[in-house]
């Protein structure tokens, strides 16, 4: 946590929720970084280096929920969450979805082809989602091979194909939520809401532990186990899962959604973005990326008839820029598909992936193995390699790109797609660089301009926020750091997305205070009558509320004042107090601290 040891350094709207697939609850003691450093052995380090290098993978949500196409009782309900949101009884779900699930069109080679042509270097496939159904031949009888009578183990087929094609394979496993079992978390329509802990302990021991043991023993080399929604996961259970994975697969990576801060790499919330470059998890000799995920399907991550066949061609540029921006901020991108009930992936989804693959064929140098932007708050997506910066440009005004903040001397510039690497016109004045990009060098989707610099690692300006001359301290969300990855960011509005769901969701600013004193507080947000948060300085704390009209961004003056008693570089933060749900749609743009008269 950035606030550890003290603050001073010198001493979605409701319609968006249908596409949200994961309920994210974090552990009580830590959100990431609790796993002992000894767990980062040679094999884990090798795979983390590979993950950092590869940047881009295929996520696949596939299960019996696809059989329903998102529809229950004649209504559009949900994708892979249909059993939960439709409150479908276990026996009805068994009959209508799991019992009829026979993906005869599944072709492991075709799935790997799709990933490879998209420029993806690894895959993560649902082995068991929250509906409790195993997509492989498990000893637990509720599985594709035996219960559904399919007779084929598609994960074994995929494992063999990935091994043959040198495609790294990981498995998604829902360790806590299991709506099929009384002991599993989540099903409150078939089973009592308040169940004894002993039921979950039995489920965890007899099903979850056993199935993760199966997956890590019987399916070749596993690149990662991607856990999710750590309800009722205490330290002992988390460590038990870590031990099972490491014993059977010494190199397999575990994500932070195992719970309680355990795991080898951190994961954001769904579609999670960040306003600042994140390298806080890096070790001195190992770059550890964070990871986020998005889907080419709409209204869910699994297949629906109303969101799985949608033509997303209008969004191709946004998918490419998502990849550019995630790598810019130090992350890895998982892009999801939702196959049809027969196991085939719709052409509309394939086309979205292929558009990225075509761009990577030309511009992959700016992605694979690239480091994040040297600027913590870049104006657009920037990636880097020794001696080079890569500017990822969605728009170009008057055929010119301007970059502020780089102190290193730019020695050359050219378009990455230009095989002749003809030099572009450069004007540099201190930290300001302007590059002319002729119209003929503009590329489909995103144009990448390469800057060759005199330093191996770019020197940049000090990005510490400075107190204004009139004494005002401006704290925009666009210039903050997130304490945990479980917050989203809206780049267009420069505002938070889903802030207020967890008390650890700190927004932290590093500020140089020249004139300490007492300050009035102004906020800018969309308003929420139920939400309160705490503003914290090194010497004071103030409770703020988000009450407002809730009809758009408005500025609001708060009663009272807050004090900053000493000058110098220090941290100022806000943390949620009373929590709001993920469907609230609340967005927060920042604060201003104005000297009180």
HELIX and SHEET records of a PDB file:
HELIX    1   1 UNK A   14  UNK A   19  5                                   6    
HELIX    2   2 UNK A   37  UNK A   39  5                                   3    
HELIX    3   3 UNK A   42  UNK A   54  1                                  13    
HELIX    4   4 UNK A   64  UNK A   68  5                                   5    
HELIX    5   5 UNK A   82  UNK A   85  1                                   4    
HELIX    6   6 UNK A   90  UNK A   96  1                                   7    
HELIX    7   7 UNK A   98  UNK A  100  5                                   3    
HELIX    8   8 UNK A  108  UNK A  117  1                                  10    
HELIX    9   9 UNK A  154  UNK A  165  1                                  12    
HELIX   10  10 UNK A  197  UNK A  203  1                                   7    
HELIX   11  11 UNK A  204  UNK A  208  3                                   5    
HELIX   12  12 UNK A  209  UNK A  218  1                                  10    
HELIX   13  13 UNK A  235  UNK A  248  1                                  14    
HELIX   14  14 UNK A  256  UNK A  258  5                                   3    
HELIX   15  15 UNK A  313  UNK A  315  5                                   3    
HELIX   16  16 UNK A  316  UNK A  328  1                                  13    
HELIX   17  17 UNK A  347  UNK A  363  1                                  17    
HELIX   18  18 UNK A  364  UNK A  366  5                                   3    
HELIX   19  19 UNK A  439  UNK A  441  5                                   3    
HELIX   20  20 UNK A  477  UNK A  479  5                                   3    
SHEET    1   A 7 UNK A 253  UNK A 254  0                                        
SHEET    2   A 7 UNK A 224  UNK A 228  1                                        
SHEET    3   A 7 UNK A 168  UNK A 174  1                                        
SHEET    4   A 7 UNK A 122  UNK A 128  1                                        
SHEET    5   A 7 UNK A  56  UNK A  60  1                                        
SHEET    6   A 7 UNK A 331  UNK A 337  1                                        
SHEET    7   A 7 UNK A 290  UNK A 295  1                                        
SHEET    1   B 2 UNK A  71  UNK A  72  0                                        
SHEET    2   B 2 UNK A  75  UNK A  76 -1                                        
SHEET    1   C 4 UNK A 382  UNK A 385  0                                        
SHEET    2   C 4 UNK A 388  UNK A 393 -1                                        
SHEET    3   C 4 UNK A 447  UNK A 453 -1                                        
SHEET    4   C 4 UNK A 410  UNK A 415 -1                                        
SHEET    1   D 3 UNK A 400  UNK A 404  0                                        
SHEET    2   D 3 UNK A 432  UNK A 436 -1                                        
SHEET    3   D 3 UNK A 426  UNK A 429 -1                                        
SHEET    1   E 3 UNK A 465  UNK A 466  0                                        
SHEET    2   E 3 UNK A 507  UNK A 513  1                                        
SHEET    3   E 3 UNK A 481  UNK A 482 -1                                        
SHEET    1   F 5 UNK A 465  UNK A 466  0                                        
SHEET    2   F 5 UNK A 507  UNK A 513  1                                        
SHEET    3   F 5 UNK A 568  UNK A 578 -1                                        
SHEET    4   F 5 UNK A 532  UNK A 536 -1                                        
SHEET    5   F 5 UNK A 541  UNK A 545 -1                                        
SHEET    1   G 4 UNK A 473  UNK A 476  0                                        
SHEET    2   G 4 UNK A 588  UNK A 595 -1                                        
SHEET    3   G 4 UNK A 517  UNK A 525 -1                                        
SHEET    4   G 4 UNK A 554  UNK A 557 -1                                        
SHEET    1   H 4 UNK A 473  UNK A 476  0                                        
SHEET    2   H 4 UNK A 588  UNK A 595 -1                                        
SHEET    3   H 4 UNK A 517  UNK A 525 -1                                        
SHEET    4   H 4 UNK A 562  UNK A 564 -1                                        
SHEET    1   I 2 UNK A 488  UNK A 490  0                                        
SHEET    2   I 2 UNK A 495  UNK A 497 -1                                        
END                                                                             
